[in-house]
């Protein structure tokens, strides 16, 4: 009976030691760092085996591999493009419209007439607003204007361009007689190719006389500068 007990104790001792060893290895494999590792099998290449070297007897081995860290996906913030019609369409235009006489009879400005409207923009805040009026007489207005673009707060798009300026009214039928002129109004961009314009012109043909006309027109945008 004693030899059997010795064998039993030997078997129990070996089993306990093996269990403890496996438990330690399992606990080590479950550490936080090892959770990001993996194992791959590496087999010698055919070219190495065909070379007849000492590696012919090499056995497949397990290699510990740490995968590359994948950066967390960062959502892209949508960018709202800022579109300024002044830049895309240009600062100048040419078009047609009509003049409505509001006051006065000394010049064509105080009468109804067909009008060719133009604008030559040298900068966002500086331009020439011109008009040629056809009626009983031909009249041309030339006004050097200061522009004050008003933009939408969110998109930055120009929605309206008030302007004010001064110049002269020319009458070719009267030997290019020139009278002082005050002009003001608004230009309204109409994407993608047009601009609406509303202008009030006041001319002083005589010391105690004034002619007033309202011009309504639509111009086709150009980019001269």
C-alpha positions as CSV (number, residue, x, y, z in Angstrom):
1,X,0.0,0.0,0.0
2,X,2.9,2.4,0.7
3,X,4.2,2.3,-2.8
4,X,0.8,3.1,-4.1
5,X,0.4,6.0,-1.8
6,X,3.8,7.3,-2.9
7,X,2.7,7.2,-6.5
8,X,-0.6,8.9,-5.6
9,X,1.2,11.7,-3.8
10,X,3.6,12.1,-6.7
11,X,0.7,12.3,-9.2
12,X,-1.2,14.9,-7.1
13,X,2.0,17.0,-6.7
14,X,2.7,17.0,-10.4
15,X,-1.0,17.8,-11.2
16,X,-1.0,20.7,-8.7
17,X,2.2,22.1,-10.1
18,X,1.0,21.9,-13.6
19,X,-2.3,23.6,-12.7
20,X,-0.5,26.5,-11.0
21,X,1.9,26.9,-13.9
22,X,-1.0,27.1,-16.4
23,X,-2.9,29.5,-14.2
24,X,0.0,31.8,-14.1
25,X,0.5,31.7,-17.9
26,X,-3.2,32.4,-18.4
27,X,-3.2,35.3,-16.0
28,X,-0.2,36.8,-17.8
29,X,-1.9,36.4,-21.2
30,X,-4.9,38.3,-20.0
31,X,-3.0,41.5,-19.0
32,X,-4.2,44.7,-20.6
33,X,-1.1,45.0,-22.8
34,X,-1.4,41.5,-24.2
35,X,-5.0,42.1,-25.2
36,X,-3.7,44.1,-28.2
37,X,-1.2,41.5,-29.4
38,X,-1.7,38.5,-31.6
39,X,0.2,35.6,-32.9
40,X,1.0,34.6,-36.5
41,X,2.6,31.5,-37.9
42,X,5.8,32.1,-39.9
43,X,6.8,29.3,-42.3
44,X,10.2,29.4,-44.1
45,X,9.9,30.4,-47.7
46,X,10.2,28.0,-50.6
47,X,13.3,29.8,-51.8
48,X,15.0,29.3,-48.5
49,X,14.1,25.6,-48.4
50,X,15.3,25.0,-52.0
51,X,18.7,26.6,-51.2
52,X,19.7,23.5,-49.3
53,X,20.9,25.5,-46.3
54,X,20.6,24.5,-42.6
55,X,17.2,26.2,-42.5
56,X,15.7,23.3,-44.4
57,X,14.7,21.7,-41.1
58,X,13.2,24.9,-39.7
59,X,9.8,24.5,-38.3
60,X,6.9,27.0,-38.4
61,X,7.2,29.4,-35.5
62,X,4.8,31.6,-33.7
63,X,5.7,35.3,-33.7
64,X,4.1,37.9,-31.4
65,X,2.7,40.8,-33.5
66,X,1.3,44.1,-32.3
67,X,-1.1,45.6,-34.8
68,X,-0.7,49.3,-35.7
69,X,-2.8,51.7,-33.8
70,X,-5.8,52.9,-35.8
71,X,-6.5,56.5,-35.2
72,X,-10.0,57.3,-34.0
73,X,-12.1,58.6,-36.9
74,X,-12.7,62.3,-36.5
75,X,-15.9,63.5,-38.2
76,X,-15.2,66.2,-40.7
77,X,-16.9,69.5,-40.1
78,X,-18.8,70.6,-43.2
79,X,-17.4,73.8,-44.6
80,X,-19.9,76.3,-46.1
81,X,-18.2,77.9,-49.2
82,X,-18.2,81.6,-49.1
83,X,-19.4,82.9,-52.4
84,X,-19.2,86.5,-53.3
85,X,-21.0,87.5,-56.5
86,X,-18.8,90.6,-56.8
87,X,-15.8,88.3,-57.3
88,X,-17.4,85.6,-59.4
89,X,-19.5,87.7,-61.7
90,X,-17.3,90.8,-61.8
91,X,-18.0,94.3,-60.7
92,X,-19.2,95.7,-64.1
93,X,-22.3,95.3,-66.2
94,X,-24.2,96.6,-69.2
95,X,-28.0,96.4,-69.7
96,X,-31.2,98.0,-70.6
97,X,-34.0,99.7,-68.6
98,X,-36.2,102.7,-68.5
99,X,-36.3,106.2,-67.0
100,X,-39.3,107.5,-65.2
101,X,-39.4,111.3,-65.1
102,X,-40.3,112.5,-61.6
103,X,-39.8,116.2,-61.9
104,X,-38.6,118.9,-64.3
105,X,-38.8,119.6,-68.0
106,X,-35.4,121.2,-68.8
107,X,-33.7,117.9,-69.7
108,X,-34.6,114.4,-70.9
109,X,-34.1,113.3,-67.3
110,X,-37.6,114.6,-66.3
111,X,-39.3,112.5,-69.1
112,X,-39.9,108.9,-69.8
113,X,-37.3,107.2,-72.0
114,X,-35.5,104.0,-72.9
115,X,-32.1,103.7,-71.1
116,X,-28.9,101.8,-71.6
117,X,-27.4,101.3,-68.1
118,X,-23.7,100.6,-67.5
119,X,-21.4,100.2,-64.6
120,X,-17.6,100.1,-64.6
121,X,-16.3,98.8,-61.3
122,X,-12.7,99.6,-60.5
123,X,-12.9,98.2,-57.0
124,X,-15.5,96.8,-54.6
125,X,-16.1,100.3,-53.3
126,X,-15.4,102.5,-56.3
127,X,-17.1,102.6,-59.8
128,X,-18.7,104.7,-62.5
129,X,-22.5,104.4,-63.0
130,X,-23.4,105.6,-66.4
131,X,-26.7,105.8,-68.5
132,X,-27.7,106.8,-72.0
133,X,-31.3,107.9,-72.3
134,X,-33.1,108.0,-75.7
135,X,-36.2,110.2,-76.1
136,X,-36.8,113.5,-77.7
137,X,-33.2,114.2,-77.0
138,X,-30.3,112.0,-76.1
139,X,-28.9,112.4,-72.6
140,X,-25.9,110.8,-71.0
141,X,-25.3,110.7,-67.2
142,X,-21.8,109.9,-65.8
143,X,-21.5,109.5,-62.0
144,X,-18.5,108.6,-60.0
145,X,-19.9,106.5,-57.2
146,X,-18.9,105.1,-53.8
147,X,-20.2,101.6,-53.2
148,X,-21.2,100.1,-49.9
149,X,-21.7,96.3,-50.3
150,X,-23.9,94.7,-47.7
151,X,-23.2,91.0,-47.1
152,X,-25.2,88.2,-45.5
153,X,-23.8,87.5,-42.0
154,X,-23.6,83.7,-42.4
155,X,-22.5,83.0,-46.0
156,X,-20.7,86.3,-46.7
157,X,-22.5,86.7,-50.0
158,X,-23.2,90.3,-51.2
159,X,-27.0,90.8,-51.3
160,X,-27.2,94.5,-52.1
161,X,-24.9,97.3,-53.0
162,X,-26.0,100.8,-52.2
163,X,-24.1,103.6,-53.9
164,X,-24.0,107.4,-54.0
165,X,-22.0,109.7,-56.1
166,X,-21.9,112.7,-58.4
167,X,-21.0,113.7,-61.9
168,X,-22.4,115.4,-64.9
169,X,-25.4,115.1,-67.3
170,X,-24.3,115.6,-70.9
171,X,-26.6,116.7,-73.8
172,X,-25.0,115.9,-77.2
173,X,-27.9,117.7,-79.0
174,X,-27.0,120.9,-77.3
175,X,-23.3,121.0,-78.1
176,X,-22.5,118.6,-75.2
177,X,-23.8,121.0,-72.6
178,X,-22.9,119.7,-69.1
179,X,-24.9,120.1,-66.0
180,X,-24.1,119.0,-62.5
181,X,-25.6,115.7,-61.4
182,X,-26.2,113.8,-58.1
183,X,-26.9,110.1,-58.3
184,X,-27.7,107.4,-55.8
185,X,-29.3,104.0,-55.7
186,X,-28.8,100.2,-55.2
187,X,-27.4,97.4,-57.3
188,X,-28.8,94.0,-56.6
189,X,-26.8,90.9,-57.7
190,X,-29.0,88.3,-59.4
191,X,-26.8,85.1,-59.7
192,X,-25.4,83.8,-61.8
193,X,-25.1,86.4,-64.5
194,X,-27.2,89.5,-63.9
195,X,-27.5,92.6,-61.7
196,X,-30.6,94.7,-61.1
197,X,-30.2,98.4,-60.6
198,X,-32.4,101.2,-59.2
199,X,-31.1,104.8,-59.6
200,X,-32.3,108.2,-58.7
201,X,-30.7,111.0,-60.7
202,X,-31.0,114.7,-59.9
203,X,-29.6,117.3,-62.3
204,X,-29.4,121.1,-61.9
205,X,-29.8,122.6,-65.4
206,X,-30.5,126.1,-64.1
207,X,-29.8,127.9,-60.8
208,X,-33.4,127.5,-59.6
209,X,-34.4,124.3,-61.6
210,X,-34.0,120.6,-60.9
211,X,-34.8,117.6,-63.0
212,X,-35.3,114.3,-61.3
213,X,-35.5,110.8,-62.9
214,X,-35.8,107.2,-61.6
215,X,-34.0,104.6,-63.6
216,X,-34.9,100.9,-63.4
217,X,-32.8,98.4,-65.3
218,X,-31.1,95.0,-65.5
219,X,-27.5,94.5,-66.5
220,X,-25.5,91.5,-67.8
221,X,-22.4,91.1,-65.6
222,X,-18.9,91.6,-67.0
223,X,-15.4,91.4,-65.5
224,X,-13.4,94.2,-66.8
225,X,-10.8,94.5,-64.1
